Amino acid sequence: MYSSFVPPRQVKIGDAAAFAGTTPRAIRHYHEIGLLPEPVRGGDDRRRYGYDDMIRLLWIRKMADAGIALDDIRAAFAGGDDGIASVLERLEEALVAQEAELRRQRTAVRRMRTEGSRTGLLSGFVTGRLRSLPEGSLRQADLDSLLVTERIFGPLGAAVQATRFIALATHPDLREDSDRVDAAEEALDDTVAVDDPRVARVAAERHAFEQALRAVIEDSGLAEDDEALFGSWDASHPATADEAGHKSMSAFEALGRMPYDFSPARLRCMELAGELAASSDTT
């Protein structure tokens, strides 16, 4: 027994959109970009969509829901099955890359929750070096410095720098000396002339402190830990590894793009301290 219901041969844009799971506005856009041919219009000058129109519209919606861009859908229709296969191949490659990026992001979020929101921003190689420290013993400035160092010199460079902060955190007297020298350097602002006697004096204080810090690092066995870091890094990371997920750049490029608000007097102080260090290494 046949039903008395007779389906329409053509439907208006609202019914077409409702059936396909889209909107009239989206269908009009498909017309504008040449993805869906303009259908015939009725006596009321409104678009009417037939069976073939609906089939094409359904394919568009299915492909769009799969993540295929509208321009690629149009190219796929123009190229037939070969065009669709090419588009799908590119889409799958893009999805694989997106999945890898999502995994990286999930790992980063998980590490931030585990290590702490700020410490967890550093790579696992660096935070592993810091795990021996009591919670809260690192200062915000220490973490800031590690973040910058990792960007410039990579995780290995930051892990080696972490040795410095481990020594300071575990030797209060050394930390006090560090604060004193840091304050003296900060006092060399733009009001201080480059040839001011304080510049050379602070440079000598910096050099003496760095020698004391190096002695503590060597006596405490931290220097041996640094040597082990190089071995473990070489064994588990390629030379071009970039754990931060950013475009790699040379240390020289990175230094040239990181602003430091140092006065000429402070820069001269750093230069003199470097000369003292070089002189000590050669004697």
URFEN-V586212 format. One line per field, one symbol per residue. ss: DSSP state (a for helix, b for strand, c for the rest). psi: psi as a letter, one per 30 degrees, with the letter a starting at -180 (. if undefined). Layout:
BEGIN
ss = ???
psi = ???
END
This chain:
BEGIN
ss = ccccccccccbcaaaaaaaacccaaaaaaaaaccccccccbcccccbcbcaaaaaaaaaaaaaaaccccaaaaaaaaaaaaaaaaaaaaaaaaaaaaaaaaaaaaaaaaaaaaaacccaaaccaaaaaaacccccccccaaaaaaaaaaaaaaaaaaaaaaaaaaaaaaacaaaaaaaaaaaaaaaccccccccccaaaaaaaaaaaaaaaaaaaaaaaccaaaaaaaaaaaaaaaccccccccccccccaaaaaaaccccccaaaaaaaaaaaaaaaaaaac
psi = kkkfkjlkfllleeeeeeefhaleeeeeeeeeggejkkllkafggkkkkaeeeeeeeeeeeeeeffgkleeeeeeeeegaeeeeeeeeeeeeeeeeeeeeeeeeeeeeeeeeeefkeeefflleeeeeffffkkkgfkleeeeeeeeeeeeegleeeeeeefeefeeefgieeeeeeeeeeeeeeffiaffklegkffeeeeeeeeeeeeeeeeeeeeefgfeeeeeeeeeeeeffklfgkiffglkklleeeeefgjkkikleeeeeeeeeeeeeeeeeff.
END
